[in-house]
Amino acid sequence: MKVLLLNGSPRKNGNTAYATKTIVEGIEKNSSSTIQTINVVDFKVSGCIACDGCKANDGNCVIPDDTKNIVDKVLNADAVIFATPVYWWGMTSQLKAVVDKFYSSASKFSKQNKKIGVIAIGADSVDGKQYSLISDQFTCICSFLNWEKIFDLPFSASNLDDLQKSKESSKTLTNIHKFF
Ligand SMILES: Cc1cc2nc3c(=O)[nH]c(=O)nc-3n(C[C@H](O)[C@H](O)[C@H](O)COP(=O)(O)O)c2cc1C
């Protein structure tokens, strides 16, 4: 299976970066699936302006950026893991900008039955409302695009190295390979 991991964190040495690295190591070591990571902050993705230009322009945004590049990577993956810090009870704006650009290819996506995983990392404890809000948002996105959400995991971590200090969280992240 070809797995794409979209890391929505702007911090290159934070908790989502650690989660990303641990998931990749687990899959590379224990699964025949391949995994590619995209740090969305390394791509220029402009905010959707609802002009429909992408639909008439082979998926290219009217604002020159990396929309087509990143959406094509999602189109080519069998499974996509969305990993995001919680920002104001939701995913980061950088990751949401990418999700908004799925608009350019929604009809193609809906024929793909893609498998989806969600990792949300916030400072609050995992019973906080933000995790169910993010979970529900991805449930709706998956329902709309005819995708299948295969896991959806909340983690509590605030300081840069909080997640890696937790043996239990590290084990859960390493074991994500079992889904693939
Ligand atoms: C702008 C901003 C908004 C945040 N909003 C929330 C929030 O609503 N709920 C929460 O639990 N944590 C919130 N946090 C804390 C981060 O989710 C948390 O520190 C996370 O571990 C950061 O991930 P990172 O290390 O990958 O950057 C916020 C942090 C920032 C910078």
PDBQT file of the ligand as one rigid body, heavy atoms in Angstrom, charges set to zero:
ROOT
HETATM    1  C1  LIG A 201      -2.005  28.863  17.848  1.00  0.00    +0.000 C 
HETATM    2  C2  LIG A 201      -2.118  27.695  18.794  1.00  0.00    +0.000 A 
HETATM    3  C3  LIG A 201      -3.368  27.266  19.174  1.00  0.00    +0.000 A 
HETATM    4  C4  LIG A 201      -3.508  26.168  20.016  1.00  0.00    +0.000 A 
HETATM    5  N1  LIG A 201      -4.775  25.743  20.335  1.00  0.00    +0.000 NA
HETATM    6  C5  LIG A 201      -4.920  24.631  21.087  1.00  0.00    +0.000 A 
HETATM    7  C6  LIG A 201      -6.241  24.135  21.391  1.00  0.00    +0.000 A 
HETATM    8  O1  LIG A 201      -7.258  24.683  20.976  1.00  0.00    +0.000 OA
HETATM    9  N2  LIG A 201      -6.342  23.018  22.137  1.00  0.00    +0.000 N 
HETATM   10  C7  LIG A 201      -5.224  22.347  22.602  1.00  0.00    +0.000 A 
HETATM   11  O2  LIG A 201      -5.389  21.312  23.271  1.00  0.00    +0.000 OA
HETATM   12  N3  LIG A 201      -3.974  22.779  22.327  1.00  0.00    +0.000 NA
HETATM   13  C8  LIG A 201      -3.804  23.904  21.580  1.00  0.00    +0.000 A 
HETATM   14  N4  LIG A 201      -2.529  24.362  21.270  1.00  0.00    +0.000 N 
HETATM   15  C9  LIG A 201      -1.345  23.601  21.770  1.00  0.00    +0.000 C 
HETATM   16  C10 LIG A 201      -0.746  22.685  20.698  1.00  0.00    +0.000 C 
HETATM   17  O3  LIG A 201      -1.721  21.913  20.046  1.00  0.00    +0.000 OA
HETATM   18  C11 LIG A 201       0.281  21.719  21.328  1.00  0.00    +0.000 C 
HETATM   19  O4  LIG A 201       1.292  22.455  21.972  1.00  0.00    +0.000 OA
HETATM   20  C12 LIG A 201       0.883  20.759  20.327  1.00  0.00    +0.000 C 
HETATM   21  O5  LIG A 201       1.664  19.812  21.018  1.00  0.00    +0.000 OA
HETATM   22  C13 LIG A 201       1.753  21.487  19.300  1.00  0.00    +0.000 C 
HETATM   23  O6  LIG A 201       2.208  20.540  18.353  1.00  0.00    +0.000 OA
HETATM   24  P1  LIG A 201       3.675  20.695  17.691  1.00  0.00    +0.000 P 
HETATM   25  O7  LIG A 201       4.681  20.454  18.803  1.00  0.00    +0.000 OA
HETATM   26  O8  LIG A 201       3.726  19.666  16.631  1.00  0.00    +0.000 OA
HETATM   27  O9  LIG A 201       3.765  22.088  17.162  1.00  0.00    +0.000 OA
HETATM   28  C14 LIG A 201      -2.363  25.482  20.475  1.00  0.00    +0.000 A 
HETATM   29  C15 LIG A 201      -1.081  25.940  20.105  1.00  0.00    +0.000 A 
HETATM   30  C16 LIG A 201      -0.958  27.036  19.276  1.00  0.00    +0.000 A 
HETATM   31  C17 LIG A 201       0.416  27.519  18.878  1.00  0.00    +0.000 C 
ENDROOT
TORSDOF 0
